[in-house]
Amino acid sequence: MAFLLLGCSQTTKRVKPMISKPVESSHAFINVFNESMIVNGNSMELIEHLDAFQWEKEALVRMYSEHTDLWNIEQKEEFKVILEKDKYLSLCGDKRYYENLLFSNEDARVDILYSILFLRYVNNLSNGCVQWVSSHVKDENHLYNIQADYLLSMIEKDALVERLLIPFIPKKRAFTIALRDYHLMVAKSENSESVIRQRLEVESLKAFESYPTYK
């Protein structure tokens, strides 16, 4: 079964790395929903109070206005493994959504967190996070939004998460090698300057392909 996903053109801006900062920084837990949303709300209320870009919230509203949830148990488990290991190094500056997911047990909130994480993960994988690695900007890819409606509709239709990510994974062998080497360097606790240089190599390879497609 073939799917077509159109992308948008983009320009990759080279950013000088600020190697005095670690790639991963510790920070306090941040509620990605409005602080007033302590108790569980319905999907529309939660999306309204979600810290997200307008195009992301609009896509979520369109999907959740017709469905109470999008994710099945198998999809959640599959994506959870990808997020735990950050398999494709695409959590970037969006770890706060993952942290909220770890501490949430309300069904509506959890489902929406999986959805926003999926959109962010795909966007970061598709565009790279060069600026985030260099300077820890909060959100760098808001100008390069992916086709959220299509991807969320495929989640609702029980598509495999890994299958949906495939078109966004760089095809060059150099990416696979750079990704592997970065994980090895982190596991060996190599010095931060070397780790950041390697991470920037991963990000530049992610940003190389401008519009992935399903084949």
C-alpha positions in Angstrom: 0.0 0.0 0.0 1.6 3.3 -1.0 1.2 6.7 0.6 2.3 10.1 -0.7 3.5 12.7 1.7 4.4 16.1 0.3 6.9 18.2 2.1 7.9 21.8 2.1 11.2 23.3 0.9 13.5 24.6 3.5 16.8 26.3 3.9 19.3 24.9 6.3 21.1 27.7 8.2 24.5 26.9 9.5 24.9 27.8 13.1 28.2 28.1 14.9 28.2 25.6 17.8 28.5 26.9 21.3 30.4 24.0 22.7 30.5 25.4 26.3 27.0 24.0 26.8 26.1 20.3 27.2 23.9 18.6 24.6 21.4 17.6 27.2 20.7 20.0 30.0 18.9 19.3 33.2 15.8 21.4 34.1 12.8 21.5 36.4 9.6 19.7 35.4 7.5 22.0 33.2 3.8 21.5 32.9 3.0 21.8 29.1 -0.6 22.4 29.9 -1.9 25.6 31.5 -1.4 25.4 35.2 -5.2 25.6 35.8 -5.5 22.2 34.1 -4.6 20.2 37.2 -7.6 17.9 36.8 -8.4 16.0 33.7 -10.5 17.8 31.1 -12.0 16.9 27.8 -9.8 16.8 24.7 -10.8 20.3 23.4 -10.1 21.9 26.8 -6.7 20.2 27.1 -5.7 21.2 23.5 -6.7 24.8 24.2 -4.4 24.9 27.2 -1.5 23.0 25.5 1.8 24.7 25.0 2.0 24.2 21.2 2.2 26.2 18.0 -1.1 27.2 16.4 -0.8 24.9 13.4 -0.2 22.0 15.8 -3.2 22.8 17.9 -5.4 23.3 14.9 -4.4 19.8 13.6 -5.1 18.3 17.0 -8.5 20.0 17.2 -9.5 18.7 13.8 -8.6 15.1 14.8 -9.9 15.1 18.4 -13.2 16.8 17.5 -14.1 13.5 15.6 -12.3 11.0 17.9 -12.0 10.6 21.6 -8.5 9.1 21.2 -6.1 8.3 18.4 -3.5 5.9 19.9 -3.9 2.1 20.5 -1.9 0.3 23.1 0.5 -1.2 20.7 1.3 2.1 19.1 1.9 3.7 22.5 4.3 0.9 23.5 6.1 1.2 20.1 6.6 4.9 20.3 7.5 4.8 24.0 10.5 2.6 23.2 11.6 5.1 20.5 11.2 8.0 23.0 12.9 6.2 25.9 16.1 5.6 23.8 15.5 8.7 21.7 16.3 6.4 18.8 16.6 9.0 16.1 17.8 11.9 18.4 14.7 13.9 17.7 13.3 14.8 21.1 15.7 17.8 21.0 14.1 20.7 22.9 10.8 18.9 23.3 11.7 16.7 26.3 9.2 18.6 28.4 6.3 16.8 26.6 7.9 13.4 27.3 8.4 14.3 30.9 4.7 15.2 31.2 3.9 11.9 29.5 5.9 10.0 32.2 3.9 11.6 35.0 0.5 11.5 33.4 -2.1 8.8 33.8 -5.3 10.5 32.6 -6.3 8.9 29.3 -7.2 12.1 27.4 -4.1 13.9 28.5 -1.8 10.9 27.7 -3.3 10.5 24.2 -2.8 14.2 23.4 0.7 14.1 24.7 1.6 11.2 22.5 0.1 13.1 19.5 2.0 16.3 20.1 5.2 14.4 20.8 4.8 12.5 17.5 4.3 15.7 15.6 7.3 17.3 17.2 9.5 14.2 16.8 8.7 13.9 13.1 9.3 17.6 12.6 12.7 17.4 14.4 13.6 14.3 12.5 12.6 15.9 9.2 14.3 19.3 9.8 17.1 18.7 12.2 17.8 20.6 15.5 21.0 22.4 14.7 20.0 25.6 16.6 18.8 23.7 19.6 22.1 21.8 19.9 24.1 25.0 19.6 22.1 27.3 21.8 19.2 25.5 23.4 16.4 27.5 21.8 13.0 26.2 22.9 11.4 25.6 19.6 13.3 25.9 16.3 11.2 24.1 13.7 7.9 26.0 13.8 8.4 27.3 10.3 8.8 23.8 8.8 5.6 22.1 9.7 4.9 18.6 8.4 1.5 17.3 7.2 0.1 16.8 10.7 -3.4 15.9 9.6 -2.3 13.1 7.4 0.1 11.6 10.0 -2.4 11.8 12.9 -5.1 10.2 10.6 -2.7 7.3 10.0 -2.2 6.9 13.8 -6.0 6.8 14.2 -6.0 4.0 11.5 -3.6 1.9 13.6 -0.5 2.5 11.4 2.8 1.3 12.8 4.7 4.3 14.2 8.1 3.2 12.9 6.5 2.9 9.4 5.3 6.5 9.6 8.8 7.6 10.6 10.6 5.9 7.7 10.2 8.6 5.1 11.8 11.2 7.5 14.9 9.1 8.3 17.8 10.2 6.1 18.7 7.5 3.6 22.4 8.2 3.6 24.6 5.6 5.3 26.5 8.5 6.9 23.4 9.2 9.0 23.3 5.7 10.4 27.0 5.8 11.2 26.8 9.3 12.8 23.8 8.3 14.9 25.6 5.1 16.1 28.8 7.0 16.9 26.9 9.6 18.9 25.1 7.0 21.1 28.5 5.2 21.6 30.2 8.5 22.6 27.4 9.3 25.1 27.6 5.8 26.6 31.4 6.2 27.0 30.9 9.7 28.6 33.3 11.3 26.2 34.0 15.0 26.6 31.2 17.4 25.9 32.9 19.2 23.0 33.3 16.0 21.0 29.8 14.9 21.8 28.3 18.3 20.6 30.4 18.2 17.4 29.1 14.7 16.7 25.5 15.7 17.5 25.7 18.6 15.1 26.9 16.2 12.4 23.7 14.1 13.1 21.5 17.2 12.9 23.1 18.5 9.7 22.4 15.1 8.0 18.8 15.2 9.2 18.3 18.6 7.7 19.8 17.6 4.4 16.7 16.0 2.8 14.1 18.7 2.2 10.9 16.8 1.6 10.6 13.1 2.4 8.0 11.0 0.7 6.3 7.7 1.1 7.1 5.1 -1.5 
